Amino acid sequence: MELPPALRDAVDAALEGASTAALAEASAMLSQRYRSELRDGRFHVSEDDAARAYLAARLPATFAAVRAAMDAAESLLPEFRPKTLLDLGAGPGTAMWAARDTWPTIDDTLMIEGSPTMRRWGETLAASAAPFKREWRGVDFAKGKLDVDTHDLVTIAYVLDELEEAGRTALVEAAWRATGALLLIVEPGTPAGWQRILAARAQLIEAGAHVVAPCAHEALCPIVSPDWCHFSRRVARTKIHLRSKGAVVPFEDEKFIYLAASRAPAPRASGRVLSPPRASSGKVSLKLCLASGAAETRLFTKREGDRFKAARRVDWGDAIDV
């Protein structure tokens, strides 16, 4: 997956003239904070070097994960045409770009972001987009109370990992109050990220939400640790992305987990592919989350005709009728 041209050009302009060595150092420090899920009262991005490192190294992967989660929701809600977006923990507006790429009907956006540096860079990037109404507000979720109007679509992307348990619960509660139609939460595809999504899922179901994706049901998750539910999206690396990470491979695979929850009952896939398909001559094996509430591996063979052809076409994270 690649960034939309307007966003890619805006990021390139923001990084023009930046020191590769400074980007690489800031990128390494930023990655360490994210990997360790450090909660020391500081924003992960509070200085320009860290912000540029985020634009170079993290924005493309975050965009890809959020866009993939939105694709999954959009495929099950083809009549959903949101006009307003609330993005909680917006960073430089990554989810806003993904949302407007998925649903061009969005023309009124409110981005909540605690870091002044991130807000400033978000405004800079958004100036390159087609005209739409946008507002940025500074709220530290660990300290401040969220009080906003209802929006059609609410997003929380890569934010819950920065909060303690009480803060996560409060944010999900506030986000659901502000959700007019659809709430989308995206987290890193780690065992800890999966557990945070499971906690949010249980909280939202108790509050009356309807799970749209990725789950094929609203029963308890059948996956048992040390296994965990997550997905992957391949991200094309730009030259500056490669330099900032000291990498040579022209792509990376971003692992993520997400939850889409709606106000109204919505159709769900009868199956969701939970791992890379295993195909060989005349057969394909899929690990599936099923509407029955089970997770199991099924073998599809060439003798099954259309079912086999459908199984051959799906990839990790795709919905499939079984």
VOBA-1610 file (N, C-alpha, C; in pm, whole numbers, padded with zeros to 5 digits, always signed):
BEGIN
Met+00084-00119+00000Met+00000+00000+00000Met+00087+00124+00000Glu+00045+00227-00075Glu+00116+00353-00081Glu+00026+00466-00032Leu+00088+00577+00009Leu+00013+00693+00053Leu-00058+00759-00066Pro-00172+00825-00040Pro-00234+00905-00146Pro-00134+01008-00198Pro-00136+01039-00328Pro-00035+01130-00383Pro-00022+01263-00309Ala-00135+01324-00270Ala-00128+01454-00202Ala-00057+01442-00067Leu-00083+01334+00006Leu-00018+01313+00134Leu+00130+01280+00115Arg+00159+01196+00018Arg+00299+01161-00009Arg+00380+01286-00043Asp+00324+01373-00128Asp+00396+01495-00166Asp+00413+01587-00046Ala+00311+01595+00040Ala+00320+01681+00158Ala+00426+01630+00254Val+00434+01497+00272Val+00536+01439+00359Val+00675+01463+00300Asp+00690+01445+00169Asp+00819+01469+00104Asp+00864+01614+00126Ala+00769+01707+00113Ala+00803+01849+00132Ala+00844+01875+00276Ala+00775+01809+00371Ala+00807+01829+00513Ala+00945+01775+00547Leu+00989+01673+00475Leu+01117+01610+00505Leu+01232+01665+00422Glu+01202+01755+00329Glu+01305+01809+00241Glu+01414+01879+00324Gly+01537+01840+00300Gly+01649+01901+00370Gly+01678+01844+00506Ala+01595+01751+00553Ala+01618+01692+00685Ala+01743+01605+00685Ser+01818+01610+00793Ser+01939+01530+00806Ser+01905+01383+00819Thr+01963+01300+00734Thr+01938+01157+00741Thr+01982+01100+00875Ala+02097+01147+00925Ala+02148+01098+01053Ala+02052+01136+01166Ala+02002+01260+01163Ala+01909+01303+01268Ala+01779+01226+01261Leu+01731+01201+01138Leu+01608+01122+01120Leu+01627+00981+01173Ala+01740+00920+01141Ala+01765+00783+01184Ala+01772+00774+01336Glu+01839+00871+01399Glu+01850+00870+01545Glu+01714+00890+01610Ala+01638+00988+01560Ala+01504+01014+01616Ala+01411+00897+01590Ser+01423+00834+01473Ser+01339+00720+01439Ser+01365+00604+01534Ala+01493+00579+01564Ala+01528+00470+01655Ala+01471+00495+01794Met+01481+00620+01842Met+01427+00653+01975Met+01275+00642+01977Leu+01211+00686+01867Leu+01066+00678+01858Leu+01020+00533+01856Ser+01087+00451+01778Ser+01052+00310+01770Ser+01066+00241+01905Gln+01170+00277+01979Gln+01191+00218+02110Gln+01078+00255+02205Arg+01030+00380+02199Arg+00919+00422+02285Arg+00793+00344+02249Tyr+00766+00328+02119Tyr+00647+00254+02078Tyr+00657+00107+02117Arg+00772+00044+02090Arg+00787-00099+02118Arg+00775-00130+02266Ser+00831-00042+02349Ser+00828-00066+02493Ser+00697-00019+02557Glu+00610+00046+02476Glu+00484+00101+02526Glu+00510+00187+02650Leu+00610+00275+02635Leu+00653+00358+02746Leu+00546+00460+02783Arg+00513+00465+02910Arg+00416+00563+02961Arg+00484+00640+03073Asp+00551+00750+03034Asp+00627+00829+03131Asp+00572+00970+03146Gly+00449+00991+03097Gly+00388+01123+03107Gly+00426+01217+02995Arg+00515+01173+02905Arg+00557+01256+02792Arg+00490+01205+02665Phe+00467+01296+02570Phe+00419+01253+02439Phe+00534+01184+02365His+00500+01081+02288His+00604+01015+02209His+00669+01114+02113Val+00589+01206+02061Val+00641+01306+01967Val+00618+01445+02026Ser+00727+01509+02068Ser+00716+01642+02128Ser+00814+01741+02066Glu+00899+01695+01975Glu+00997+01781+01912Glu+00995+01759+01761Asp+01047+01857+01686Asp+01040+01849+01541Asp+01115+01730+01483Asp+01232+01697+01540Asp+01308+01582+01487Asp+01225+01454+01500Ala+01160+01436+01616Ala+01076+01317+01636Ala+00956+01320+01543Ala+00899+01439+01520Ala+00784+01450+01430Ala+00824+01412+01288Arg+00937+01462+01243Arg+00983+01426+01108Arg+01013+01277+01099Ala+01069+01221+01205Ala+01095+01077+01207Ala+00964+01000+01197Tyr+00861+01049+01267Tyr+00729+00985+01257Tyr+00676+00992+01115Leu+00688+01108+01051Leu+00639+01122+00914Leu+00712+01026+00820Ala+00841+01009+00842Ala+00921+00924+00754Ala+00900+00776+00782Ala+00896+00738+00909Ala+00902+00597+00945Ala+00770+00537+00991Arg+00684+00615+01057Arg+00563+00557+01115Arg+00435+00593+01041Leu+00427+00712+00985Leu+00303+00753+00918Leu+00262+00656+00807Pro+00353+00612+00718Pro+00310+00521+00611Pro+00251+00390+00665Ala+00314+00334+00769Ala+00265+00207+00825Ala+00133+00226+00897Thr+00121+00336+00972Thr-00004+00364+01043Thr-00117+00387+00943Phe-00089+00463+00840Phe-00190+00486+00736Phe-00236+00352+00677Ala-00142+00265+00645Ala-00176+00137+00582Ala-00265+00053+00672Ala-00233+00047+00801Ala-00313-00033+00895Ala-00453+00024+00910Val-00462+00156+00929Val-00593+00219+00947Val-00676+00206+00819Arg-00611+00226+00706Arg-00684+00216+00577Arg-00735+00075+00556Ala-00657-00027+00594Ala-00701-00166+00580Ala-00820-00194+00670Ala-00817-00143+00793Ala-00930-00162+00885Ala-01055-00093+00830Met-01038+00025+00772Met-01152+00096+00714Met-01206+00022+00592Asp-01118-00036+00513Asp-01162-00117+00399Asp-01254-00230+00446Ala-01213-00296+00554Ala-01292-00407+00607Ala-01430-00361+00650Ala-01436-00247+00719Ala-01565-00193+00763Ala-01649-00148+00645Glu-01586-00080+00550Glu-01659-00027+00434Glu-01721-00139+00350Ser-01651-00251+00339Ser-01703-00361+00258Ser-01830-00421+00317Leu-01845-00410+00450Leu-01964-00464+00516Leu-02073-00359+00535Leu-02037-00232+00517Leu-02133-00122+00535Leu-02135-00036+00408Pro-02175-00091+00295Pro-02166-00017+00168Pro-02255+00107+00164Glu-02357+00114+00250Glu-02447+00230+00250Glu-02398+00340+00345Phe-02293+00313+00420Phe-02241+00411+00516Phe-02172+00524+00441Arg-02220+00646+00459Arg-02166+00764+00394Arg-02142+00873+00498Pro-02038+00858+00578Pro-02016+00956+00686Pro-01983+01094+00632Lys-02031+01195+00704Lys-01999+01333+00669Lys-01904+01395+00772Thr-01910+01345+00896Thr-01828+01404+01002Thr-01736+01299+01063Leu-01616+01342+01099Leu-01515+01254+01157Leu-01459+01316+01283Leu-01447+01235+01388Leu-01375+01272+01510Leu-01258+01175+01524Asp-01137+01227+01525Asp-01017+01144+01537Asp-00951+01173+01671Leu-00949+01074+01758Leu-00896+01090+01894Leu-00752+01041+01901Gly-00661+01131+01937Gly-00520+01098+01932Gly-00472+01102+01788Ala-00499+01215+01722Ala-00488+01223+01576Ala-00345+01221+01524Gly-00246+01250+01611Gly-00110+01262+01557Gly-00109+01371+01452Pro-00046+01347+01337Pro-00047+01446+01229Pro-00164+01427+01133Gly-00270+01361+01179Gly-00390+01346+01096Gly-00391+01222+01009Thr-00313+01121+01046Thr-00301+01001+00962Thr-00436+00936+00937Ala-00517+00915+01042Ala-00647+00850+01025Ala-00742+00937+00946Met-00729+01069+00958Met-00813+01159+00879Met-00789+01138+00731Trp-00661+01129+00691Trp-00629+01104+00551Trp-00684+00969+00505Ala-00671+00867+00590Ala-00722+00735+00554Ala-00874+00736+00542Ala-00941+00808+00635Ala-01086+00812+00634Ala-01139+00883+00510Arg-01079+00995+00474Arg-01126+01067+00356Arg-01090+00995+00227Asp-00987+00911+00232Asp-00954+00827+00116Asp-01057+00715+00101Thr-01108+00666+00214Thr-01209+00560+00213Thr-01348+00614+00186Trp-01382+00722+00254Trp-01516+00782+00245Trp-01502+00929+00203Pro-01501+00958+00075Pro-01485+01097+00028Pro-01599+01188+00072Thr-01707+01131+00126Thr-01818+01213+00174Thr-01783+01292+00299Ile-01675+01256+00368Ile-01635+01327+00490Ile-01585+01467+00454Asp-01650+01569+00510Asp-01608+01706+00482Asp-01601+01793+00607Asp-01618+01731+00724Asp-01614+01804+00850Asp-01538+01718+00951Thr-01419+01763+00993Thr-01334+01679+01077Thr-01288+01754+01201Leu-01280+01680+01311Leu-01226+01732+01436Leu-01117+01637+01482Met-00994+01689+01492Met-00880+01609+01534Met-00839+01651+01675Ile-00838+01554+01766Ile-00795+01579+01905Ile-00655+01522+01921Glu-00560+01608+01955Glu-00421+01564+01969Glu-00352+01648+02076Gly-00290+01580+02173Gly-00228+01649+02285Gly-00097+01718+02251Ser-00022+01664+02158Ser+00111+01719+02128Ser+00099+01841+02036Pro+00142+01959+02081Pro+00139+02077+01994Pro+00222+02058+01867Thr+00333+01985+01878Thr+00417+01960+01761Thr+00341+01879+01656Met+00272+01775+01700Met+00196+01693+01607Met+00081+01773+01544Arg+00014+01855+01623Arg-00095+01936+01569Arg-00043+02030+01459Arg+00071+02091+01485Arg+00128+02184+01387Arg+00163+02113+01256Trp+00224+01995+01268Trp+00258+01921+01147Trp+00132+01868+01078Gly+00032+01833+01157Gly-00094+01787+01098Gly-00160+01896+01015Glu-00158+02018+01067Glu-00215+02130+00993Glu-00135+02156+00865Thr-00003+02141+00873Thr+00081+02161+00755Thr+00048+02060+00647Leu+00036+01932+00685Leu+00005+01828+00586Leu-00135+01847+00528Ala-00233+01880+00614Ala-00371+01892+00569Ala-00390+02006+00471Ala-00301+02105+00472Ala-00312+02216+00378Ala-00297+02170+00234Ser-00238+02050+00215Ser-00220+01997+00080Ser-00339+01917+00030Ala-00437+01893+00118Ala-00555+01815+00080Ala-00657+01903+00010Ala-00755+01836-00054Ala-00867+01910-00111Ala-00939+01982+00003Pro-01002+02097-00024Pro-01064+02176+00083Pro-01171+02097+00160Phe-01167+02107+00292Phe-01269+02050+00378Phe-01257+02119+00514Lys-01363+02109+00594Lys-01362+02173+00725Lys-01280+02090+00822Arg-01188+02152+00891Arg-01105+02079+00986Arg-01075+02168+01106Glu-01069+02104+01221Glu-01039+02173+01346Glu-00948+02084+01428Trp-00848+02145+01493Trp-00757+02073+01581Trp-00775+02124+01723Arg-00781+02031+01818Arg-00789+02068+01959Arg-00684+01990+02038Gly-00632+02054+02141Gly-00533+01989+02225Gly-00594+01936+02353Val-00595+01804+02368Val-00644+01739+02489Val-00548+01626+02523Asp-00501+01621+02645Asp-00420+01509+02693Asp-00515+01410+02759Phe-00539+01295+02694Phe-00637+01200+02743Phe-00603+01147+02882Ala-00475+01149+02917Ala-00434+01101+03049Ala-00469+01200+03159Lys-00502+01325+03119Lys-00525+01429+03220Lys-00659+01500+03203Gly-00705+01514+03079Gly-00824+01594+03053Gly-00946+01510+03019Lys-01064+01568+03041Lys-01190+01501+03010Lys-01232+01538+02869Leu-01280+01439+02792Leu-01322+01462+02655Leu-01469+01499+02652Asp-01498+01613+02591Asp-01636+01659+02580Asp-01656+01715+02439Val-01712+01636+02350Val-01728+01676+02210Val-01867+01636+02160Asp-01907+01695+02048Asp-02034+01661+01986Asp-02026+01524+01919Thr-02142+01472+01880Thr-02149+01343+01811Thr-02098+01357+01667His-02025+01256+01622His-01975+01250+01485His-02012+01116+01422Asp-02032+01115+01291Asp-02070+00992+01223Asp-01966+00882+01244Leu-01841+00918+01225Leu-01729+00824+01236Leu-01633+00874+01343Val-01595+00784+01435Val-01496+00817+01538Val-01382+00717+01528Thr-01259+00766+01533Thr-01143+00678+01521Thr-01048+00698+01639Ile-00990+00587+01683Ile-00884+00587+01786Ile-00774+00495+01732Ala-00669+00552+01676Ala-00567+00471+01610Ala-00433+00482+01682Tyr-00384+00368+01731Tyr-00253+00360+01797Tyr-00247+00459+01914Val-00351+00459+01996Val-00359+00551+02109Val-00373+00477+02242Leu-00452+00370+02245Leu-00478+00301+02371Leu-00350+00250+02436Asp-00250+00216+02353Asp-00124+00164+02409Asp-00049+00270+02488Glu-00088+00399+02473Glu-00019+00505+02545Glu-00084+00536+02680Leu-00196+00468+02712Leu-00272+00498+02832Leu-00272+00382+02930Glu-00286+00413+03058Glu-00307+00309+03158Glu-00450+00256+03144Glu-00480+00146+03212Glu-00608+00079+03194Glu-00727+00172+03219Ala-00723+00248+03327Ala-00836+00337+03359Ala-00855+00441+03250Gly-00744+00492+03199Gly-00750+00591+03092Gly-00806+00532+02963Arg-00771+00407+02934Arg-00824+00341+02814Arg-00975+00323+02825Thr-01019+00276+02941Thr-01163+00256+02962Thr-01240+00386+02947Ala-01186+00494+03005Ala-01252+00624+02998Ala-01256+00676+02855Leu-01149+00656+02780Leu-01144+00705+02643Leu-01242+00630+02553Val-01247+00497+02568Val-01342+00419+02488Val-01485+00459+02522Glu-01513+00481+02650Glu-01647+00524+02690Glu-01683+00659+02627Ala-01589+00754+02632Ala-01613+00886+02575Ala-01627+00878+02424Ala-01546+00795+02361Ala-01554+00779+02216Ala-01688+00723+02173Trp-01738+00625+02249Trp-01868+00567+02214Trp-01981+00668+02232Arg-01973+00751+02336Arg-02073+00857+02353Arg-02074+00951+02233Ala-01957+00973+02174Ala-01946+01066+02061Ala-01973+01001+01926Thr-01997+00870+01925Thr-02015+00797+01799Thr-02160+00803+01753Gly-02180+00859+01635Gly-02314+00861+01578Gly-02347+00734+01503Ala-02246+00674+01439Ala-02270+00554+01359Ala-02163+00448+01377Leu-02035+00484+01358Leu-01929+00382+01357Leu-01808+00429+01437Leu-01758+00339+01523Leu-01634+00361+01598Leu-01531+00261+01549Leu-01412+00311+01516Leu-01304+00225+01468Leu-01182+00244+01558Ile-01133+00134+01615Ile-01015+00135+01701Ile-00908+00049+01636Val-00786+00101+01626Val-00674+00027+01568Val-00559+00029+01667Glu-00496-00087+01685Glu-00385-00101+01778Glu-00272-00182+01712Pro-00151-00173+01766Pro-00042-00257+01714Pro-00079-00405+01721Gly-00034-00481+01623Gly-00069-00624+01617Gly+00019-00710+01706Thr+00023-00676+01833Thr+00101-00750+01932Thr+00004-00821+02027Pro+00052-00917+02105Pro-00037-00978+02204Pro-00100-00875+02298Ala-00023-00774+02337Ala-00078-00670+02426Ala-00182-00587+02353Gly-00157-00554+02225Gly-00254-00480+02146Gly-00384-00556+02131Trp-00373-00686+02109Trp-00492-00771+02099Trp-00572-00770+02230Gln-00503-00777+02342Gln-00573-00774+02470Gln-00645-00641+02491Arg-00584-00531+02447Arg-00652-00401+02459Arg-00778-00398+02372Ile-00769-00455+02253Ile-00887-00461+02166Ile-00995-00549+02227Leu-00956-00662+02287Leu-01055-00749+02352Leu-01126-00675+02466Ala-01051-00597+02544Ala-01112-00523+02654Ala-01209-00418+02600Ala-01169-00347+02494Ala-01257-00247+02434Ala-01380-00314+02374Arg-01362-00429+02313Arg-01473-00504+02252Arg-01576-00541+02359Ala-01530-00596+02470Ala-01621-00634+02578Ala-01693-00512+02633Gln-01621-00403+02651Gln-01679-00280+02704Gln-01787-00227+02609Leu-01759-00228+02480Leu-01854-00174+02383Leu-01977-00263+02367Ile-01958-00394+02368Ile-02074-00485+02359Ile-02166-00463+02479Glu-02106-00447+02597Glu-02185-00423+02717Glu-02262-00291+02706Ala-02203-00193+02632Ala-02267-00063+02615Ala-02371-00062+02503Gly-02389-00177+02437Gly-02490-00187+02332Gly-02439-00177+02191Ala-02307-00175+02172Ala-02251-00166+02037Ala-02265-00299+01963His-02262-00290+01831His-02267-00408+01746His-02132-00423+01676Val-02068-00538+01692Val-01938-00561+01630Val-01957-00584+01481Val-01885-00505+01400Val-01890-00517+01255Val-01775-00604+01204Ala-01655-00574+01249Ala-01534-00644+01202Ala-01424-00623+01308Pro-01324-00712+01309Pro-01303-00825+01220Pro-01380-00951+01260Cys-01433-00950+01381Cys-01498-01070+01434Cys-01618-01111+01350Ala-01641-01241+01339Ala-01759-01293+01271Ala-01873-01318+01368His-01857-01275+01494His-01955-01302+01600His-01932-01205+01715Glu-02019-01212+01816Glu-02002-01129+01935Glu-01983-01214+02060Ala-01952-01341+02040Ala-01922-01430+02153Ala-01780-01401+02202Leu-01740-01469+02311Leu-01604-01455+02359Leu-01506-01497+02251Cys-01393-01429+02244Cys-01293-01462+02144Cys-01243-01604+02167Pro-01244-01690+02062Pro-01202-01829+02079Pro-01051-01849+02074Ile-00977-01745+02042Ile-00832-01759+02029Ile-00769-01759+02169Val-00677-01850+02189Val-00618-01869+02321Val-00468-01837+02316Ser-00421-01759+02412Ser-00279-01728+02425Ser-00200-01859+02439Pro-00082-01871+02380Pro+00004-01765+02327Pro-00030-01720+02184Asp-00131-01779+02121Asp-00176-01727+01992Asp-00247-01593+02015Trp-00259-01512+01913Trp-00335-01387+01925Trp-00384-01346+01787Cys-00492-01268+01787Cys-00553-01223+01661Cys-00483-01096+01614His-00436-01097+01491His-00380-00977+01430His-00374-00996+01280Phe-00346-00888+01210Phe-00342-00890+01065Phe-00218-00816+01017Ser-00197-00812+00885Ser-00076-00751+00832Ser-00106-00679+00701Arg-00038-00568+00682Arg-00050-00495+00555Arg+00090-00456+00510Arg+00123-00487+00385Arg+00254-00455+00330Arg+00259-00308+00291Val+00369-00241+00330Val+00384-00098+00309Val+00507-00073+00222Ala+00489+00001+00113Ala+00602+00038+00029Ala+00685+00145+00098Arg+00815+00126+00103Arg+00904+00224+00166Arg+00958+00322+00062Thr+00953+00451+00095Thr+01014+00552+00010Thr+01165+00555+00038Lys+01237+00633-00041Lys+01382+00643-00020Lys+01413+00702+00118Ile+01337+00806+00157Ile+01363+00867+00288Ile+01323+00772+00400His+01220+00691+00377His+01179+00589+00474His+01291+00489+00494Leu+01351+00444+00383Leu+01462+00349+00391Leu+01579+00408+00468Arg+01613+00535+00438Arg+01729+00597+00503Arg+01703+00618+00651Ser+01581+00659+00686Ser+01553+00686+00826Ser+01558+00561+00911Lys+01535+00444+00849Lys+01538+00319+00922Lys+01667+00240+00900Gly+01752+00292+00814Gly+01874+00219+00782Gly+01843+00085+00718Ala+01737+00082+00637Ala+01687-00043+00578Ala+01725-00053+00431Val+01720-00176+00378Val+01747-00198+00235Val+01629-00263+00165Val+01544-00333+00240Val+01427-00397+00180Val+01323-00289+00148Pro+01268-00286+00026Pro+01181-00176-00017Pro+01038-00183+00036Phe+01015-00264+00135Phe+00881-00272+00195Phe+00893-00319+00339Glu+00785-00302+00414Glu+00777-00360+00548Glu+00634-00408+00569Asp+00617-00501+00661Asp+00484-00555+00690Asp+00440-00503+00826Glu+00335-00420+00823Glu+00282-00363+00946Glu+00177-00455+01006Lys+00203-00503+01127Lys+00109-00589+01198Lys+00014-00503+01282Phe-00114-00531+01275Phe-00212-00450+01346Phe-00333-00534+01384Ile-00412-00481+01475Ile-00539-00541+01514Ile-00639-00427+01528Tyr-00765-00454+01500Tyr-00863-00344+01499Tyr-00999-00393+01544Leu-01088-00297+01567Leu-01226-00327+01601Leu-01314-00219+01539Ala-01415-00260+01464Ala-01517-00170+01411Ala-01648-00203+01479Ala-01709-00102+01544Ala-01833-00122+01618Ala-01934-00016+01575Ser-02059-00058+01555Ser-02161+00034+01503Ser-02276+00051+01602Arg-02347+00161+01585Arg-02468+00188+01663Arg-02581+00093+01624Ala-02596+00072+01494Ala-02706-00010+01443Ala-02655-00150+01410Pro-02742-00250+01417Pro-02701-00385+01374Pro-02649-00381+01231Ala-02545-00456+01206Ala-02482-00455+01073Ala-02448-00597+01032Pro-02445-00623+00901Pro-02405-00756+00856Pro-02260-00783+00890Arg-02230-00907+00924Arg-02093-00948+00948Arg-02057-01060+00851Ala-01929-01073+00824Ala-01883-01185+00742Ala-01906-01314+00819Ser-01938-01421+00747Ser-01956-01551+00813Ser-01822-01616+00846Gly-01714-01559+00790Gly-01581-01608+00821Gly-01478-01501+00797Arg-01368-01504+00873Arg-01258-01409+00857Arg-01128-01487+00861Val-01039-01464+00764Val-00913-01537+00755Val-00816-01482+00859Leu-00769-01568+00949Leu-00691-01526+01065Leu-00540-01541+01050Ser-00494-01597+00939Ser-00350-01614+00918Ser-00325-01630+00768Pro-00202-01623+00724Pro-00175-01639+00581Pro-00225-01775+00531Pro-00299-01777+00419Pro-00346-01905+00365Pro-00230-01997+00329Arg-00253-02126+00341Arg-00154-02226+00302Arg-00208-02303+00183Ala-00148-02277+00067Ala-00198-02337-00056Ala-00095-02433-00114Ser-00147-02538-00174Ser-00064-02632-00249Ser-00148-02682-00366Ser-00097-02772-00441Ser-00165-02817-00561Ser-00305-02873-00527Gly-00407-02805-00577Gly-00544-02855-00563Gly-00607-02836-00428Lys-00544-02763-00337Lys-00605-02743-00205Lys-00551-02616-00139Val-00630-02561-00046Val-00588-02445+00031Val-00644-02458+00172Ser-00561-02428+00270Ser-00599-02438+00410Ser-00613-02297+00468Leu-00728-02270+00533Leu-00754-02139+00591Leu-00786-02152+00739Lys-00720-02070+00819Lys-00758-02058+00960Lys-00864-01949+00968Leu-00981-01982+01022Leu-01097-01894+01013Leu-01158-01862+01149Cys-01205-01738+01163Cys-01296-01700+01270Cys-01436-01716+01212Leu-01523-01792+01280Leu-01653-01829+01223Leu-01768-01767+01300Ala-01881-01750+01233Ala-01999-01691+01294Ala-02049-01773+01412Ser-02014-01900+01418Ser-02054-01985+01529Ser-01985-01948+01660Gly-01879-01866+01649Gly-01801-01830+01767Gly-01673-01911+01779Ala-01651-02001+01684Ala-01533-02086+01687Ala-01423-02030+01597Ala-01302-02074+01621Ala-01189-02049+01532Ala-01134-02186+01493Glu-01130-02214+01366Glu-01083-02345+01323Glu-01019-02338+01185Thr-00941-02439+01154Thr-00876-02447+01024Thr-00957-02538+00933Arg-00985-02489+00812Arg-01062-02566+00716Arg-00982-02587+00588Leu-00998-02703+00530Leu-00929-02737+00406Leu-01030-02732+00291Phe-00997-02657+00188Phe-01079-02647+00068Phe-01004-02715-00046Thr-01070-02803-00118Thr-01006-02876-00227Thr-01070-02841-00360Lys-00999-02875-00465Lys-01042-02842-00600Lys-01177-02903-00633Arg-01210-03014-00568Arg-01340-03080-00594Arg-01458-02996-00550Glu-01431-02893-00463Glu-01540-02810-00413Glu-01576-02695-00506Gly-01513-02687-00622Gly-01552-02591-00725Gly-01542-02447-00681Asp-01658-02376-00677Asp-01659-02233-00647Asp-01608-02202-00507Arg-01636-02288-00410Arg-01585-02266-00275Arg-01432-02268-00274Phe-01374-02359-00351Phe-01229-02366-00361Phe-01173-02241-00429Lys-01239-02196-00536Lys-01194-02076-00606Lys-01199-01955-00514Ala-01305-01945-00434Ala-01316-01834-00339Ala-01205-01841-00235Ala-01176-01960-00187Ala-01071-01977-00086Ala-00934-01943-00143Arg-00914-01970-00271Arg-00786-01937-00335Arg-00765-01786-00349Arg-00874-01712-00355Arg-00864-01568-00380Arg-00839-01487-00252Val-00877-01538-00136Val-00868-01457-00015Val-00727-01453+00042Asp-00703-01350+00121Asp-00574-01333+00187Asp-00597-01315+00337Trp-00490-01307+00410Trp-00494-01286+00554Trp-00576-01160+00586Gly-00676-01174+00671Gly-00760-01061+00710Gly-00886-01044+00630Asp-00898-01116+00518Asp-01016-01101+00431Asp-01138-01169+00491Ala-01255-01118+00456Ala-01381-01186+00489Ala-01409-01291+00382Ile-01476-01398+00422Ile-01512-01503+00328Ile-01643-01567+00375Asp-01730-01597+00281Asp-01854-01667+00313Asp-01826-01816+00317Val-01855-01878+00432Val-01826-02021+00447Val-01952-02094+00494
//
